Amino acid sequence: MNTHKLNQTNTHEEILKQYADGPTLLDSALADLSESNLDLALNTDSWTIRQIVHHIADGDDLWKICIKIALGNNEALFSLQWYTVKTQMERSESWACSRCRLESSLALYRANRAHMVDLLKQNQGAFERSIRFERPGKEEIRITIPNVVELQVDHLTEHIESIQAIRQAHGV
């Protein structure tokens, strides 16, 4: 079984601070957007800002479970097999991401981040914990809690860049 390693140059404190800063960064990316602006996309085949934000919140919610499982039982298996059977666009539609208001997803995102930061700060050794991770069609790996946290930091950064590109393309 492989061990998945991401950027090893950041300390655990730096990674956790970047993770904790996520809601503020997302709020900044969304600042001054009207409700209709949330439905802007780069093109007809790409996600709208609204769909991107729901995706960010949903992703954090899913990966939070991985962290909690790793804290409780590092020999358990975390799998997203059920998640990968649909494309991102299909899942977005099945979860009505193009029609739902953002308030509840943003509240969930903020609460999840605050909860996880507190949980990770209070659990000694949390950043040494790992879990088995089943990747569809690939070899099972062991993924560490810092890997998951940094994955979510990178995920947010990537999607904020998408939001900024949409804003720039539409002049908002």
CYANA upper distance limits for C-alpha pairs under 8 A (distance plus 0.5 A):
  1 MET  CA    139 GLU  CA      7.66
  1 MET  CA    140 GLU  CA      6.43
  1 MET  CA    141 ILE  CA      5.67
  1 MET  CA    142 ARG  CA      7.31
  2 ASN  CA    139 GLU  CA      8.25
  2 ASN  CA    140 GLU  CA      7.56
  2 ASN  CA    141 ILE  CA      5.11
  2 ASN  CA    142 ARG  CA      6.60
  3 THR  CA    141 ILE  CA      5.91
  3 THR  CA    142 ARG  CA      5.06
  3 THR  CA    143 ILE  CA      6.54
  4 HIS  CA    141 ILE  CA      6.84
  4 HIS  CA    142 ARG  CA      6.46
  4 HIS  CA    143 ILE  CA      5.63
  4 HIS  CA    144 THR  CA      7.82
  4 HIS  CA    147 ASN  CA      7.86
  5 LYS  CA    143 ILE  CA      7.87
  5 LYS  CA    144 THR  CA      8.29
  5 LYS  CA    147 ASN  CA      6.87
  6 LEU  CA    147 ASN  CA      6.35
  6 LEU  CA    150 GLU  CA      7.97
  6 LEU  CA    151 LEU  CA      8.39
  7 ASN  CA    150 GLU  CA      8.47
 10 ASN  CA     14 GLU  CA      6.35
 10 ASN  CA     15 ILE  CA      6.70
 11 THR  CA     15 ILE  CA      6.73
 12 HIS  CA     16 LEU  CA      6.56
 12 HIS  CA    127 PHE  CA      7.52
 12 HIS  CA    146 PRO  CA      7.35
 13 GLU  CA     17 LYS  CA      6.57
 14 GLU  CA     18 GLN  CA      6.66
 15 ILE  CA     19 TYR  CA      6.65
 15 ILE  CA    146 PRO  CA      7.87
 15 ILE  CA    149 VAL  CA      7.52
 15 ILE  CA    150 GLU  CA      6.64
 15 ILE  CA    153 VAL  CA      8.31
 16 LEU  CA     20 ALA  CA      6.53
 16 LEU  CA    117 VAL  CA      7.36
 16 LEU  CA    149 VAL  CA      7.72
 17 LYS  CA     21 ASP  CA      6.61
 18 GLN  CA     22 GLY  CA      7.09
 18 GLN  CA    153 VAL  CA      7.00
 19 TYR  CA    113 ARG  CA      7.75
 19 TYR  CA    117 VAL  CA      8.31
 19 TYR  CA    149 VAL  CA      7.16
 19 TYR  CA    150 GLU  CA      7.88
 19 TYR  CA    152 GLN  CA      7.78
 19 TYR  CA    153 VAL  CA      5.97
 20 ALA  CA    113 ARG  CA      6.66
 20 ALA  CA    114 ALA  CA      7.32
 20 ALA  CA    117 VAL  CA      6.94
 21 ASP  CA     25 LEU  CA      6.82
 22 GLY  CA     26 LEU  CA      6.61
 22 GLY  CA    113 ARG  CA      8.23
 22 GLY  CA    153 VAL  CA      7.66
 22 GLY  CA    156 LEU  CA      7.61
 23 PRO  CA     27 ASP  CA      6.53
 23 PRO  CA    109 TYR  CA      7.71
 23 PRO  CA    110 ARG  CA      6.24
 23 PRO  CA    113 ARG  CA      8.19
 24 THR  CA     28 SER  CA      6.71
 25 LEU  CA     29 ALA  CA      6.81
 26 LEU  CA     30 LEU  CA      6.82
 26 LEU  CA    156 LEU  CA      8.34
 26 LEU  CA    160 ILE  CA      7.31
 27 ASP  CA     31 ALA  CA      6.50
 29 ALA  CA    160 ILE  CA      6.84
 29 ALA  CA    163 ILE  CA      7.37
 29 ALA  CA    164 GLN  CA      7.33
 30 LEU  CA    163 ILE  CA      8.47
 33 LEU  CA     37 ASN  CA      6.10
 33 LEU  CA     38 LEU  CA      7.26
 33 LEU  CA    172 VAL  CA      7.75
 34 SER  CA     38 LEU  CA      7.18
 35 GLU  CA     39 ASP  CA      7.99
 36 SER  CA     40 LEU  CA      7.93
 37 ASN  CA     49 ILE  CA      8.29
 37 ASN  CA    172 VAL  CA      8.12
 38 LEU  CA     48 THR  CA      7.10
 38 LEU  CA     49 ILE  CA      5.47
 38 LEU  CA     50 ARG  CA      5.46
 39 ASP  CA     48 THR  CA      5.62
 39 ASP  CA     49 ILE  CA      6.50
 39 ASP  CA     50 ARG  CA      6.45
 39 ASP  CA     98 SER  CA      8.10
 40 LEU  CA     48 THR  CA      5.64
 40 LEU  CA     49 ILE  CA      6.63
 40 LEU  CA    166 ILE  CA      7.39
 40 LEU  CA    170 HIS  CA      8.23
 41 ALA  CA     46 SER  CA      6.64
 41 ALA  CA     47 TRP  CA      6.31
 41 ALA  CA     48 THR  CA      4.79
 41 ALA  CA     49 ILE  CA      6.94
 41 ALA  CA    166 ILE  CA      6.31
 42 LEU  CA     46 SER  CA      6.79
 42 LEU  CA     47 TRP  CA      8.22
 42 LEU  CA     48 THR  CA      8.14
 42 LEU  CA    165 ALA  CA      8.08
 42 LEU  CA    166 ILE  CA      5.87
 42 LEU  CA    169 ALA  CA      7.47
 47 TRP  CA     51 GLN  CA      6.17
 47 TRP  CA     52 ILE  CA      6.74
 47 TRP  CA     89 MET  CA      8.13
 48 THR  CA     52 ILE  CA      6.76
 48 THR  CA     98 SER  CA      7.92
 49 ILE  CA     53 VAL  CA      6.75
 49 ILE  CA    163 ILE  CA      6.45
 49 ILE  CA    166 ILE  CA      8.06
 50 ARG  CA     54 HIS  CA      6.89
 50 ARG  CA     97 CYS  CA      7.49
 50 ARG  CA     98 SER  CA      6.86
 50 ARG  CA    101 ARG  CA      8.41
 50 ARG  CA    102 LEU  CA      7.46
 51 GLN  CA     55 HIS  CA      6.58
 51 GLN  CA     92 SER  CA      7.33
 51 GLN  CA     97 CYS  CA      5.64
 51 GLN  CA     98 SER  CA      6.03
 52 ILE  CA     56 ILE  CA      6.70
 52 ILE  CA    159 HIS  CA      7.30
 52 ILE  CA    163 ILE  CA      8.24
 53 VAL  CA     57 ALA  CA      6.86
 53 VAL  CA    102 LEU  CA      7.88
 53 VAL  CA    105 SER  CA      8.15
 53 VAL  CA    106 LEU  CA      8.21
 54 HIS  CA     58 ASP  CA      6.53
 54 HIS  CA     97 CYS  CA      6.61
 54 HIS  CA    102 LEU  CA      7.55
 54 HIS  CA    105 SER  CA      6.47
 54 HIS  CA    106 LEU  CA      8.40
 55 HIS  CA     59 GLY  CA      6.42
 55 HIS  CA     92 SER  CA      7.98
 55 HIS  CA     97 CYS  CA      8.41
 56 ILE  CA     60 ASP  CA      6.78
 56 ILE  CA    109 TYR  CA      8.35
 56 ILE  CA    155 HIS  CA      8.14
 56 ILE  CA    156 LEU  CA      7.12
 56 ILE  CA    159 HIS  CA      8.12
 57 ALA  CA     61 ASP  CA      6.70
 57 ALA  CA    105 SER  CA      6.26
 57 ALA  CA    106 LEU  CA      7.22
 57 ALA  CA    108 LEU  CA      7.27
 57 ALA  CA    109 TYR  CA      5.40
 58 ASP  CA     62 LEU  CA      6.72
 58 ASP  CA    105 SER  CA      8.23
 58 ASP  CA    109 TYR  CA      8.44
 59 GLY  CA     63 TRP  CA      6.66
 59 GLY  CA    152 GLN  CA      8.38
 60 ASP  CA     64 LYS  CA      6.42
 60 ASP  CA    109 TYR  CA      7.34
 60 ASP  CA    112 ASN  CA      7.80
 60 ASP  CA    113 ARG  CA      8.38
 60 ASP  CA    152 GLN  CA      7.23
 61 ASP  CA     65 ILE  CA      7.49
 61 ASP  CA    108 LEU  CA      8.39
 61 ASP  CA    109 TYR  CA      7.84
 61 ASP  CA    112 ASN  CA      7.29
 62 LEU  CA     66 CYS  CA      7.69
 63 TRP  CA     67 ILE  CA      7.07
 63 TRP  CA    148 VAL  CA      7.54
 63 TRP  CA    152 GLN  CA      8.42
 64 LYS  CA     68 LYS  CA      6.80
 64 LYS  CA    112 ASN  CA      7.94
 64 LYS  CA    116 MET  CA      7.74
 65 ILE  CA     69 ILE  CA      6.55
 66 CYS  CA     70 ALA  CA      6.66
 66 CYS  CA     78 PHE  CA      6.68
 66 CYS  CA    131 ILE  CA      8.22
 66 CYS  CA    148 VAL  CA      8.40
 67 ILE  CA     71 LEU  CA      6.73
 67 ILE  CA    145 ILE  CA      6.41
 67 ILE  CA    148 VAL  CA      7.72
 68 LYS  CA     72 GLY  CA      6.74
 69 ILE  CA     73 ASN  CA      6.22
 69 ILE  CA     74 ASN  CA      7.43
 69 ILE  CA     76 ALA  CA      7.55
 69 ILE  CA     78 PHE  CA      8.21
 69 ILE  CA    131 ILE  CA      8.02
 70 ALA  CA     74 ASN  CA      5.04
 70 ALA  CA     75 GLU  CA      8.29
 70 ALA  CA     76 ALA  CA      7.86
 70 ALA  CA    129 ARG  CA      6.62
 70 ALA  CA    130 SER  CA      5.96
 70 ALA  CA    131 ILE  CA      5.57
 70 ALA  CA    145 ILE  CA      7.69
 71 LEU  CA    126 ALA  CA      7.06
 71 LEU  CA    129 ARG  CA      6.95
 71 LEU  CA    130 SER  CA      8.35
 73 ASN  CA    131 ILE  CA      8.14
 74 ASN  CA    129 ARG  CA      7.11
 74 ASN  CA    130 SER  CA      6.04
 74 ASN  CA    131 ILE  CA      5.10
 74 ASN  CA    132 ARG  CA      7.67
 75 GLU  CA    131 ILE  CA      6.53
 75 GLU  CA    132 ARG  CA      6.93
 76 ALA  CA    131 ILE  CA      6.81
 76 ALA  CA    132 ARG  CA      6.77
 77 LEU  CA    131 ILE  CA      7.02
 77 LEU  CA    132 ARG  CA      5.31
 77 LEU  CA    133 PHE  CA      6.23
 77 LEU  CA    134 GLU  CA      7.36
 78 PHE  CA    131 ILE  CA      7.51
 78 PHE  CA    132 ARG  CA      6.63
 78 PHE  CA    133 PHE  CA      5.39
 78 PHE  CA    134 GLU  CA      6.71
 79 SER  CA    133 PHE  CA      6.42
 79 SER  CA    134 GLU  CA      5.43
 79 SER  CA    135 ARG  CA      7.27
 80 LEU  CA     84 THR  CA      6.94
 80 LEU  CA    134 GLU  CA      7.82
 80 LEU  CA    135 ARG  CA      7.71
 80 LEU  CA    136 PRO  CA      8.25
 81 GLN  CA     85 VAL  CA      7.37
 81 GLN  CA    134 GLU  CA      8.23
 81 GLN  CA    135 ARG  CA      7.76
 81 GLN  CA    136 PRO  CA      6.47
 84 THR  CA    136 PRO  CA      7.98
 86 LYS  CA     90 GLU  CA      6.36
 86 LYS  CA     91 ARG  CA      6.53
 87 THR  CA     91 ARG  CA      6.71
 88 GLN  CA     92 SER  CA      6.59
 89 MET  CA     93 GLU  CA      6.82
 90 GLU  CA     94 SER  CA      6.66
 91 ARG  CA     95 TRP  CA      6.56
 92 SER  CA     96 ALA  CA      6.64
 92 SER  CA     97 CYS  CA      5.70
 92 SER  CA     98 SER  CA      7.73
 93 GLU  CA     97 CYS  CA      6.56
 93 GLU  CA     98 SER  CA      7.35
 96 ALA  CA    100 CYS  CA      6.69
101 ARG  CA    105 SER  CA      8.46
102 LEU  CA    106 LEU  CA      6.43
103 GLU  CA    107 ALA  CA      6.55
104 SER  CA    108 LEU  CA      6.56
105 SER  CA    109 TYR  CA      6.56
106 LEU  CA    110 ARG  CA      6.63
107 ALA  CA    111 ALA  CA      6.53
108 LEU  CA    112 ASN  CA      6.40
109 TYR  CA    113 ARG  CA      6.65
110 ARG  CA    114 ALA  CA      6.67
111 ALA  CA    115 HIS  CA      6.41
112 ASN  CA    116 MET  CA      6.45
113 ARG  CA    117 VAL  CA      6.55
114 ALA  CA    118 ASP  CA      6.73
115 HIS  CA    119 LEU  CA      6.59
116 MET  CA    120 LEU  CA      6.46
117 VAL  CA    121 LYS  CA      6.58
118 ASP  CA    122 GLN  CA      6.64
119 LEU  CA    123 ASN  CA      6.73
120 LEU  CA    124 GLN  CA      8.31
120 LEU  CA    126 ALA  CA      6.47
120 LEU  CA    127 PHE  CA      8.25
121 LYS  CA    126 ALA  CA      8.48
125 GLY  CA    129 ARG  CA      7.29
126 ALA  CA    145 ILE  CA      7.55
127 PHE  CA    144 THR  CA      7.78
127 PHE  CA    145 ILE  CA      6.11
127 PHE  CA    146 PRO  CA      6.22
128 GLU  CA    144 THR  CA      7.53
128 GLU  CA    145 ILE  CA      7.69
128 GLU  CA    146 PRO  CA      8.49
129 ARG  CA    144 THR  CA      6.35
129 ARG  CA    145 ILE  CA      6.43
130 SER  CA    142 ARG  CA      6.86
130 SER  CA    143 ILE  CA      5.89
130 SER  CA    144 THR  CA      4.41
130 SER  CA    145 ILE  CA      6.19
131 ILE  CA    142 ARG  CA      5.94
131 ILE  CA    143 ILE  CA      6.03
131 ILE  CA    144 THR  CA      6.88
131 ILE  CA    145 ILE  CA      8.49
132 ARG  CA    140 GLU  CA      7.36
132 ARG  CA    141 ILE  CA      6.31
132 ARG  CA    142 ARG  CA      4.97
132 ARG  CA    143 ILE  CA      6.87
133 PHE  CA    140 GLU  CA      6.19
133 PHE  CA    141 ILE  CA      5.79
133 PHE  CA    142 ARG  CA      6.21
133 PHE  CA    143 ILE  CA      6.83
134 GLU  CA    138 LYS  CA      8.15
134 GLU  CA    139 GLU  CA      7.72
134 GLU  CA    140 GLU  CA      5.23
134 GLU  CA    141 ILE  CA      7.19
135 ARG  CA    139 GLU  CA      7.15
135 ARG  CA    140 GLU  CA      6.57
135 ARG  CA    141 ILE  CA      8.29
143 ILE  CA    147 ASN  CA      6.74
143 ILE  CA    148 VAL  CA      7.66
144 THR  CA    148 VAL  CA      6.98
145 ILE  CA    149 VAL  CA      6.68
146 PRO  CA    150 GLU  CA      6.44
147 ASN  CA    151 LEU  CA      6.39
148 VAL  CA    152 GLN  CA      6.81
149 VAL  CA    153 VAL  CA      6.87
150 GLU  CA    154 ASP  CA      6.62
151 LEU  CA    155 HIS  CA      6.49
152 GLN  CA    156 LEU  CA      6.64
153 VAL  CA    157 THR  CA      6.82
154 ASP  CA    158 GLU  CA      6.65
155 HIS  CA    159 HIS  CA      6.86
156 LEU  CA    160 ILE  CA      6.51
157 THR  CA    161 GLU  CA      6.76
158 GLU  CA    162 SER  CA      7.04
159 HIS  CA    163 ILE  CA      6.74
160 ILE  CA    164 GLN  CA      6.63
161 GLU  CA    165 ALA  CA      6.64
162 SER  CA    166 ILE  CA      6.76
163 ILE  CA    167 ARG  CA      6.66
164 GLN  CA    168 GLN  CA      6.55
165 ALA  CA    169 ALA  CA      6.56
166 ILE  CA    170 HIS  CA      6.73
167 ARG  CA    171 GLY  CA      6.21
167 ARG  CA    172 VAL  CA      5.40
168 GLN  CA    172 VAL  CA      6.94
